[in-house]
Amino acid sequence: MSYLQNAFRDLRIGKTEIEGDQTKIRAHQNESHLDVLSEKIDQLYVMNLAALELLGDLGVSQTEIMSKIEEIDLRDGKADGKLALPTECSDCGHRIAKRRTHCFYCGSKVNQIGFKKV
């Protein structure tokens, strides 16, 4: 092999090693992120279980709870277990940014996820 071929081969090997190291770093970051998400899911589970038990202790039936869950799920128009942020002002119809708490055009309070407009 010529000197140029060897240099090119060494360059490709070096590039592959760097890509492999970067992939290992990303995999480690993803594992850490997954651990954080898993902890948050566990915390949400405990909070929801406590809320359901308290509601039961207060006399709210399982049927009433399931009905409320369905009602909340349908607030964005889809029965999919998710809530989408509003993208239009319910008062003036202008498009609004998801981070806004009030409409930029009319000043109306934006209905936040899961909360009824007051």
Secondary structure as UniProt FT lines:
FT   HELIX           3..57
FT   TURN            58..59
FT   HELIX           62..73
FT   HELIX           74..76
FT   TURN            90..92
FT   TURN            98..99
FT   TURN            104..106
FT   TURN            113..114
//
